[in-house]
Amino acid sequence: VLRMAGYELLSDQGLRLDGRKPDELRQIKTRLGVFGQADGSAYIEQGNTKVLAAVYGPHDMRESRLRPNAEKVVVNCQYSMAVFSTGERKRRPRGDKKSLEMSQHLKQTFEATIKTELYPRSQIDIFVEVLQADGGNYCACVNAATLALVDAGIPLKDYVTACTASLMLGTPLVDISNLEATTGGPELTLAAHPRSGQIVLMEMSHRFHIDHLPEVLDVALEGCKNIYTILDKAVRRHVSNRGASIGWDKE
Amino acid sequence: MSTLVLSESEKTFILHGVEQNFRVDGRTRSDVRPMVLETDIVSHASGSCRLRLANTDILVGIKAELEKPLPQHPDRGRIEFSVDCSANATPAFEGRGGDDLAADISRILASSYESPEVLNLAPLCILPGKTCWILYVDILVLEVGGNLYDAVSMAVKSALYSTKIPVVTVSAVDGGEPELELSSDPYNHSRLSIQAAPLLVTMVRIGN
């Protein structure tokens, strides 16, 4: 049992603070096509973390700030947090170093996932808005943006899902909440293509001992694959609902 | 935001319809579009509201914090408005693109709520000249489908209605600073009286 600041991060029964088992993901709720204005949009809730994603594109390059690429599409991401999303009120929703870094990470993740060679000299915008932050913000953003891209009909090499993992007294934990992240151990964030198992982005908050890294990595990858199963089901349900109104399920 | 370009015949069509009290979506000149309102949706905030007026989507979160009152009003609480136009609404709002519109909306809200008769901030004062409640009203514009100012004012009023201010007890410590104690009971809170909170109404003239 690890106790920190009076919290039992892993109880004797093997349960976490919110009652989850170490290998259990938080409850995921999704909705596709939430906005009419955007080409694709999605909303995801992972536990108490709530993220909205909107995709615009592919379209012409509008600004001179980004230079068009003759071979690939330019992926433009913006990560923004609502001022009321965190426990302590944020001064600025975006533009600070952390948000810019997150935007860059999202850009890298989706440049590796979108079939960029299909839309040269064009631009795809991905805007994510964190409405409530309770740990795993980057992961929820990646998952929401994947759904939004699917909703926009943009071809992807594979889904890209993301998940966090940590280590608590020899037990790997998956899907870290905010409380566990601030009072617990090092956090590993992983974004991967679930079907091929290829890692797109990997980030660690602190260093892991080399002996522990493989098992934490496995747990995170397993989490990514489980999230993929959930997202895929949501996409298929959404498409069949939309299609049912024009009789796709009837022959 | 609308990037619609209308032809002359479309404009004439709209004009003639309005003259006959018939708008493009079938409404009369005084009809309002359907509205969906939900309060208490942001758990971190003291009060919140989500308003959906047809295609316009506004999310308001209100946080109550303890601050020093303004020197010119030592016996009143404070209220501060901040608006964020999300890039979700339109790519033009990316980065600082929506800042002008945001500044305009917060300016109008600040001036509407300036008078003490509109929203009485006196109950928010705890220790005159030392401590008071400050309400940070944060508005997030998620989608713009017309009638933005009206929707924002309605959402703000609803969010203020749902705001729960924790009860504070002041205990005077002998020879020292008075101590403030926030009630730990989540059901022990006070609410604001928003009877006189303003609603904005936008009118448009088409033709004559």
Boltz contact constraints between the chains, C-beta under 6 A:
constraints:
  - contact:
      token1: [A, 35]
      token2: [B, 143]
      max_distance: 6.0
  - contact:
      token1: [A, 37]
      token2: [B, 143]
      max_distance: 6.0
  - contact:
      token1: [A, 54]
      token2: [B, 88]
      max_distance: 6.0
  - contact:
      token1: [A, 56]
      token2: [B, 91]
      max_distance: 6.0
  - contact:
      token1: [A, 78]
      token2: [B, 87]
      max_distance: 6.0
  - contact:
      token1: [A, 78]
      token2: [B, 94]
      max_distance: 6.0
  - contact:
      token1: [A, 82]
      token2: [B, 140]
      max_distance: 6.0
  - contact:
      token1: [A, 83]
      token2: [B, 138]
      max_distance: 6.0
  - contact:
      token1: [A, 84]
      token2: [B, 42]
      max_distance: 6.0
  - contact:
      token1: [A, 84]
      token2: [B, 45]
      max_distance: 6.0
  - contact:
      token1: [A, 84]
      token2: [B, 61]
      max_distance: 6.0
  - contact:
      token1: [A, 84]
      token2: [B, 138]
      max_distance: 6.0
  - contact:
      token1: [A, 87]
      token2: [B, 44]
      max_distance: 6.0
  - contact:
      token1: [A, 89]
      token2: [B, 63]
      max_distance: 6.0
  - contact:
      token1: [A, 89]
      token2: [B, 136]
      max_distance: 6.0
  - contact:
      token1: [A, 93]
      token2: [B, 84]
      max_distance: 6.0
  - contact:
      token1: [A, 125]
      token2: [B, 91]
      max_distance: 6.0
  - contact:
      token1: [A, 127]
      token2: [B, 87]
      max_distance: 6.0
  - contact:
      token1: [A, 127]
      token2: [B, 88]
      max_distance: 6.0
  - contact:
      token1: [A, 129]
      token2: [B, 86]
      max_distance: 6.0
  - contact:
      token1: [A, 129]
      token2: [B, 88]
      max_distance: 6.0
